[in-house]
Amino acid sequence: MKVVICGAGQVGWQIARHLSGENNDVTVVDNNPDLVARATDTLDVQGVTGFASYPDVLERAGARDADMVIAATYSDEVNMVTCQVAHSIFSVPRKIARLRAQSYLNAIYADLYRQEHLPIDVVISPEREVAEAALRRLSVPAAFDAETFLGGRATLLGIALDEDCPVVNTPLRQLTDLFSTLKAIVVGVRRDNSLFAPESADQLFVGDQVYVFAETGDVNRTLEIFGKSVKRQDRVVILGGGNVGLSVAQALETRTTRVRAKVIELNRSIAERAADALERTVVLHGNGMDMELLKEAGIHRADAILAVTDDDKVNMLAAVRAKAAGCPMAICLVNDPSLVPLMEPLGVDAYINPRATTVSSILRHIRHGRVRGVYSVGDAEAEVIEAQVLSTSPISGRAVRDIEFPEGVLIGAVMKGETVVKPEGSTMIDEGDVVVIFAMAADVPEVERLLQVSIDFF
């Protein structure tokens, strides 16, 4: 497949890395020659320097015979015009645009723009993706990562193992014997900053970060088995009243179980806008780093603080102060991946990387065949792929133990009809089943071959 990626920033580079690694013909376009050079030097891609919305630039990038254009520059307007040019002049079949401005999003999602007038097949909103990720973190506060699959029937949990974890030093194969009715399986372990897919003889140690697939009904029990207390979030302090914080607060207001939220926003006009848009949520105008303001927001009684300003350092430091004041849970928005190693020493419980959520969202829409969802784990170190098994797939009609998966691949869950099954060696994979597979990045092409989803992206 031939893909033109417009924008060579972190999101564009990560998408290019994924697609080029799967032997697709990828061309990266950016008006910054240094970013183009970085992409062409580190990836098997072609590069074109210029403004992505210019027809001659898209022509040089190969848009005339491209299968897809992904517009992920920093400008909404450039992204929209790029899709329009790709459609009107080059008849590119599929166009994806990243848009940030709420005004555009409200109009598009309200269907005021028709396809023929604004030819964008898929709109990706980083802020909406981040807001949804934040709500998932709040719904499973004891996990540092959480994502749902199989229509919400299965959940991927990221759990950090502490000294009071009852299953440390236990071989994974023994977990099945100890908890025979638990529908959960460990699919990934991060140890010493290295992520790997474990084998049945591997043990878990204090300090490990594990990725566990669990049937959603078994999430609380899974967390307890891994030493995490389960407590409902009744009070939340949100630092940042911009689009992300406002979206989270609005979503919390609509929940049937009452969640008391308070928003702190430094910018007065943004705070006033948030106050006008919210019905039951208290909005405080001031600096979230101010301990007195945090106390006024009731941080000592809060179950969690969600720091989602546009300043990584403010988010982290405010989280530290909130924890010192007695708040048990801190979730931070962090754009700079170099700051992630500081999360654990600072006591930050979970973080959200907007670029990673955007990459995962785009990948969901460009995967091929019967792929129903893709989630990027860590710094694109691994992927979780949800796909329906075709009759022609090499895994169809075979038991899990007989499938020749690479070492970095594990099946996390299987759905047969409407029933979620914990995969065991004897589990048969049949045509029509939906499987959720954890795969290290290097093994993704082989997984796609086994699923026979490498022919058609859309």
Residue pairs with C-beta under 8 A, 6 or more apart in sequence:
1 19
1 24
1 25
1 67
1 68
1 368
1 457
2 24
2 25
2 26
2 27
2 62
2 65
2 66
2 67
2 68
3 19
3 24
3 25
3 26
3 27
3 66
3 67
3 68
3 69
3 70
3 366
4 27
4 29
4 58
4 61
4 62
4 63
4 66
4 68
4 69
4 70
4 86
4 92
5 12
5 15
5 16
5 19
5 26
5 27
5 28
5 29
5 70
5 72
6 12
6 29
6 30
6 52
6 69
6 70
6 71
6 72
6 73
6 78
6 79
6 82
7 29
7 30
7 52
7 71
7 72
7 73
7 74
7 79
7 98
8 16
8 28
8 29
8 30
8 32
8 35
8 36
8 38
8 39
8 47
9 30
9 35
9 72
9 73
9 74
10 355
11 72
11 98
11 355
11 358
11 359
11 362
12 28
12 30
12 39
12 70
12 72
12 73
13 28
13 35
13 38
13 39
13 43
14 355
14 359
14 376
14 380
15 70
15 72
15 359
15 362
15 363
15 366
16 26
16 28
16 39
16 43
16 45
17 43
17 380
18 359
18 363
18 380
18 441
18 444
19 26
19 366
20 26
20 43
20 44
20 45
21 44
21 441
21 442
21 444
21 445
22 444
22 445
22 448
22 454
23 445
25 62
26 43
26 44
26 45
26 46
27 45
27 46
27 47
27 48
27 61
27 62
27 66
28 36
28 39
28 40
28 43
28 45
28 46
28 47
28 48
29 36
29 47
29 48
29 49
29 50
29 52
29 57
29 58
29 61
30 36
30 39
30 47
30 49
30 52
30 73
31 49
31 50
31 51
31 52
32 49
33 49
36 47
36 48
36 49
37 47
39 45
39 47
40 46
40 47
46 61
46 62
48 57
48 60
48 61
50 56
50 57
50 60
51 57
51 78
52 58
52 71
52 73
52 78
52 79
52 82
53 78
53 81
53 82
53 85
54 85
55 85
55 89
58 69
58 82
58 85
58 86
58 89
58 90
59 90
63 69
63 86
63 89
63 90
63 92
64 90
66 86
66 90
66 92
67 92
67 93
67 94
67 457
68 92
68 93
68 94
68 95
68 96
68 366
68 457
68 458
69 82
69 83
69 86
69 92
69 94
69 95
69 96
70 96
70 362
70 366
71 78
71 79
71 80
71 82
71 83
71 95
71 96
71 97
71 98
72 79
72 97
72 98
72 124
72 358
72 362
73 79
73 82
73 98
76 98
76 99
76 100
76 101
76 104
79 97
79 98
79 99
80 97
80 99
80 104
80 118
80 120
82 97
83 95
83 96
83 97
83 118
83 119
83 120
84 118
84 119
86 92
86 95
87 95
87 119
88 119
93 458
94 121
94 122
94 366
94 457
94 458
95 119
95 120
95 121
95 122
96 120
96 121
96 122
96 123
96 124
96 362
96 365
96 366
97 120
97 122
97 123
97 124
98 124
98 125
98 126
98 358
98 362
99 105
99 108
99 123
99 124
99 125
100 125
100 126
100 127
102 127
102 243
105 123
105 125
105 128
107 113
108 118
108 120
108 123
109 123
122 365
124 358
124 361
124 362
124 365
126 354
126 357
126 358
127 242
127 243
127 244
127 247
127 354
128 247
129 354
129 357
129 358
129 360
129 361
130 244
130 308
130 333
130 352
130 354
130 357
131 243
131 244
131 247
131 248
131 251
132 357
133 352
133 357
134 244
134 248
134 306
134 308
134 331
134 333
134 352
135 248
135 251
135 252
136 146
136 147
136 148
137 143
137 145
137 146
137 306
137 331
137 350
137 352
138 233
138 236
138 248
138 252
138 304
138 306
138 331
139 146
139 233
140 146
140 155
140 157
140 219
140 223
141 231
141 233
141 303
141 304
141 329
141 349
142 159
142 223
142 228
142 229
142 230
143 157
143 158
143 159
143 223
143 228
143 350
144 158
144 159
144 160
144 209
144 349
144 350
144 351
145 156
145 157
145 158
145 211
145 350
145 377
146 155
146 156
146 157
146 158
147 155
147 156
147 375
147 384
148 154
148 155
148 156
148 216
149 155
149 156
149 213
149 373
149 375
149 384
149 386
149 412
149 413
149 436
150 386
150 413
150 415
150 420
150 434
150 436
152 216
153 215
153 216
153 415
153 420
154 213
154 214
154 215
154 216
154 412
154 413
154 415
154 420
154 436
155 213
155 214
155 215
155 216
155 219
156 187
156 211
156 212
156 213
156 375
156 384
156 412
157 211
157 212
157 213
157 214
157 219
157 222
157 223
158 209
158 210
158 211
158 350
159 209
159 210
159 211
159 212
159 223
159 226
159 228
160 207
160 208
160 209
160 344
161 168
161 204
161 205
161 206
161 207
161 208
161 209
161 210
161 226
161 227
162 206
162 227
163 206
164 227
165 204
165 206
165 226
165 227
166 225
166 226
166 227
167 175
167 178
167 204
167 225
167 226
167 227
168 203
168 204
168 205
168 206
169 203
169 204
169 205
170 178
170 203
170 204
171 200
171 201
171 202
171 203
172 186
172 198
172 199
172 200
172 201
172 202
172 203
172 204
173 200
173 201
175 182
175 186
176 424
179 225
182 214
182 218
182 221
182 222
182 225
182 422
183 214
183 215
183 217
183 218
183 420
183 421
183 422
184 212
184 213
184 214
184 215
184 218
184 222
184 225
184 422
185 212
185 213
185 410
185 412
185 413
185 422
185 423
186 198
186 204
186 210
186 211
186 212
187 197
187 198
187 211
187 212
187 213
187 410
187 412
187 438
188 195
188 196
188 197
188 198
188 210
188 211
188 377
188 382
188 410
188 438
189 195
189 196
189 197
189 198
189 202
189 204
189 208
189 209
189 210
189 211
190 208
190 209
190 210
190 211
190 378
191 205
191 207
191 208
191 209
193 341
195 377
195 378
195 381
195 382
195 440
196 408
196 440
197 382
197 407
197 408
197 409
197 410
197 438
197 439
197 440
198 410
204 210
210 226
211 377
211 438
212 222
212 226
213 412
213 413
213 436
213 438
214 222
215 413
215 420
215 422
220 230
223 229
223 230
224 230
231 303
232 257
232 303
233 259
233 303
233 304
233 329
234 258
234 259
234 260
234 303
235 259
235 260
235 261
235 298
235 301
235 302
235 303
235 304
236 252
236 259
236 260
236 261
236 262
236 302
236 303
236 304
236 305
236 306
237 261
237 262
237 263
237 264
237 294
237 297
237 298
237 299
237 302
237 304
237 305
237 306
237 322
237 327
238 245
238 248
238 249
238 261
238 262
238 263
238 264
238 305
238 306
238 308
239 245
239 264
239 288
239 305
239 306
239 307
239 308
239 309
239 314
239 315
239 318
240 263
240 264
240 265
240 288
240 307
240 308
240 309
240 310
240 315
240 333
241 249
241 263
241 264
241 265
241 267
241 270
241 271
241 273
241 274
241 283
242 265
242 270
242 308
242 309
242 310
244 308
244 333
245 263
245 265
245 274
245 306
245 308
245 309
246 263
246 273
246 274
246 277
246 278
248 261
248 306
248 308
249 261
249 263
249 274
249 278
249 281
250 277
250 278
252 259
252 261
252 281
253 261
253 278
253 279
253 280
253 281
261 281
261 282
262 281
262 282
262 283
262 284
262 297
262 298
263 271
263 274
263 278
263 281
263 282
263 283
263 284
264 283
264 284
264 286
264 288
264 293
264 294
264 297
265 271
265 274
265 283
265 284
265 285
266 285
266 286
266 287
266 288
266 309
268 285
271 283
271 284
271 285
272 285
274 281
274 283
275 283
282 297
284 293
284 296
284 297
286 293
287 293
288 294
288 307
288 309
288 314
288 318
289 314
289 317
289 318
289 321
291 321
291 325
294 318
294 321
294 322
294 325
295 325
299 305
299 322
299 325
299 326
299 327
300 325
300 326
300 327
302 322
302 327
303 327
303 328
303 329
304 327
304 328
304 329
304 330
304 331
305 318
305 319
305 322
305 327
305 329
305 330
305 331
306 331
307 314
307 315
307 316
307 318
307 319
307 322
307 330
307 331
307 332
307 333
308 315
308 332
308 333
308 352
309 315
309 333
312 332
312 333
312 334
312 335
312 336
312 339
313 339
315 332
315 333
315 334
316 332
316 334
316 339
316 342
316 343
316 346
316 348
319 330
319 331
319 332
319 346
319 347
319 348
320 330
320 346
320 347
320 348
322 330
323 330
323 347
329 349
329 350
330 347
330 348
330 349
330 350
331 348
331 349
331 350
331 351
331 352
332 343
332 348
332 350
332 351
332 352
333 351
333 352
333 354
334 340
334 343
334 351
334 352
334 353
335 353
335 354
335 355
337 353
337 355
337 379
340 351
340 353
342 348
343 351
356 376
356 378
356 379
356 380
359 376
359 380
360 374
360 375
360 376
363 374
363 376
363 383
364 373
364 374
366 457
366 458
367 374
367 385
367 453
367 457
368 448
368 453
368 454
368 455
368 456
368 457
368 458
369 387
369 390
369 448
369 451
369 452
369 453
369 454
369 455
369 456
370 387
370 388
370 389
370 390
370 451
370 453
371 385
371 386
371 387
371 451
371 453
372 386
372 387
372 388
372 434
373 384
373 385
373 386
374 383
374 384
374 385
374 386
375 383
375 384
376 382
376 383
377 383
377 384
377 438
380 441
381 440
381 441
382 408
382 438
382 439
382 440
382 441
383 438
383 439
383 441
383 444
384 412
384 436
384 437
384 438
384 439
385 436
385 437
385 439
385 444
385 447
385 448
385 451
386 434
386 435
386 436
386 437
387 434
387 435
387 437
387 451
387 453
388 432
388 433
388 434
389 395
389 396
389 429
389 430
389 431
389 432
389 433
389 434
389 435
389 451
390 396
390 431
390 451
390 452
390 453
391 431
392 452
393 431
393 450
393 451
393 452
394 403
394 449
394 450
394 452
395 403
395 429
395 435
395 450
395 451
396 429
396 430
396 431
397 428
397 429
397 430
397 431
398 428
398 429
399 425
399 426
399 427
399 428
399 429
400 411
400 423
400 424
400 425
400 426
400 427
400 429
401 425
401 426
403 429
403 450
405 411
405 443
405 446
405 447
405 450
406 439
406 440
406 443
406 446
406 447
407 443
408 439
408 440
408 442
408 443
409 437
409 438
409 439
409 440
409 443
409 446
409 447
410 437
410 438
411 423
411 435
411 436
411 437
411 438
412 423
412 436
412 437
412 438
413 420
413 421
413 422
413 423
413 435
413 436
414 420
414 421
414 422
414 423
414 427
414 429
414 433
414 434
414 435
414 436
415 421
415 433
415 434
415 435
416 430
416 433
421 427
423 435
429 435
435 451
437 447
439 447
445 454
448 454
